[in-house]
Amino acid sequence: MFRTLCVLAALASSAAFDLGSRREFFEKEFYEYTQKFNVKFENGAEFIKRLSVFAQNLEMIKAHNNEKSSFTMSVNKYAHLTHAEFLDEVRIGGTRIPNLRRSEPGSALHGANKAGDNPASVDWVAAGAVTPVKNQGNCGSCWSFSTTGALEGAYEIKNDNLLSFSEQQLVSCDTTDAGCNGGWMDDAFAWIQGNGGICTEDSYPYTSGTTASSGTCVTGCSVVPGTSPVSWVDVTPGSVDAMESAVAQQPVSIAIQANQPAFQFYSGGVLTGNCGQRLDHGVLNVGYGVYSDGTPYWKVKNSWGPDWGMDGYILIEKSDADKCGVLDAGSYPTL
């Protein structure tokens, strides 16, 4: 399945799609798409190019859904982009992964519980410990959204008060990390600790998504008391049980490999298959359970806006095979 998607994606970037006798159908679908997503064109040549890309993506989505896979794909705001353009648009590769997991001062390692001790399912969204889905835009700042998501969850669980924290403060002020050029969640937890906490989203709003720039650090906002991590804990890599027990405790920052065609148009169900473990995208593990078809899953909050995936979320198969690298680099802050 994933091999088929990769081949189709490669074709989409290498040649124009022959609209043939279905031109009228594709033009109608594309017109409605441009109206829904407010897509503009510089000239007629650009329109024709985007129509061709859209048509080929539409055919790829149809072919995938006809396979009766465990997950579905659908047209979304990225349907006029080739896969290479999509990767550039969402800046996949924005998570700068250290060559080796390292234990920073103040960090620890979260191990597995006894067999059967973890709850059968967990959903921190339903529990009210997760802020609405955000959008990193055209900036490789996924690491900052993963960081604030984990901190927002920890803060709500401790204080019964859900606040949205500032990604922009991390992107612009955390010099250990590299702003729009990537970062690492443990390093961001350490920066917040050294800063004495973090400001709210309202007091330091996110702008890098539209400027595609890390921006200049602005001082003056007041950090929220109680947001400086006492420590941060790495989850034992490769262990389903350890990740389960960590997520049962609070939302967990994770890194995954998301530079796959399936991620561009994912719309529902559980993503299965060999989606790779070359980590390139920071996200938030907010729960787990078993889907209606019997497939166990991790519930993952993304930072591509609520109009992607399942209202901004994706379900990834939960298994010892470590789908998409979910188990490789989990961590969370303690307050």
C-alpha positions, 0 to 999 in steps of 0.5 A: 500500500505505502509502496503504491502511494510512494510510486504515485507521488513520484509520478505526480512530481515528474509528469503532467497528468493526462486529463483525457475525456474526464477533463470536465469532471476534474475541472468541476471538482477543482473549481469547487476545491479552489472556492472552498480553500481559497486557492489563487493562481498567478496566471493561466499556466499556474492554473493548468499546472495545479489542475493537473496535480489536483487531478492526479492526487484525486485519482491517487486518493480514489485508488487508495480508498478502493483498496479498503485499507484500514485508513481513508484518504480525502481531498484537503487543503494540500490537494493542489500540491505535489508531495514534494511541495507538501513537504516544503509547505509543512516543513517536514524535517522540522524536528532536529533529532539528536544522534543519540537520546541523551539524559539531560540534567533533570531528566529521568527514564519512564519504564513499563508498568506491570502487565495489565496495569495500564488502562484499556484506553485513554483520551486526554482530549475528552478529559479536557487536558488538550488545547484546540489543534493549532497550525504551525504553517510554513515554519519547521516549528513542530517541536515547539507545538509538541512541547507546549502541548505536553506542558499544557496537558501537565499544567491542566492535570495539576491545576485543573486549568487548561491554558494555551502556551506560546510556541512563538516564545520558543521559536524566537527565544529558545536559542538551544533550538533552531526556530523554524529550522527545527528543534527538540522537545527535551531541549525546549523543556530545559529552556522553559525551566531556565526561563522560569516558565513560559508565556501564554499564547495570547500574550505572545501570539504565533506569527512564524506560520505566515512569515516563515521566519523565526523572528526576533525574541520579544521580552516583556510577557509574563510567564505563567507561574507554575510552568517551569518544569521540575524535570522532564522524563524520557519514555523507554524507547521501543516499549508499548507498555512504557508508552501506554503507562506514560500516556495514561499519566499525561499527554506525551511529546513524541517524534514520528516519521511523517514524510509519507504520502499517506500523511498528506491526505489522511482523513480517518481510520488507523494508519497501518503499514510500514511508515518508517522510523526516520523521525522528522516531525514532533507531535503529541500522543494524547491517548490510545484505544481500539478502533471499531475494526479492532485495530489498536491505535495511538491518538496523535495531535498534529500541528497542521490545523483542524482541517487536516486529518480527523479534525487535526488528529491522526490514529496510528497503529499501536504495536511492537512494530513501532509504527511511524516511530511513535515509541522511539522518542517520547518525553514529558515534563513534570511540574 
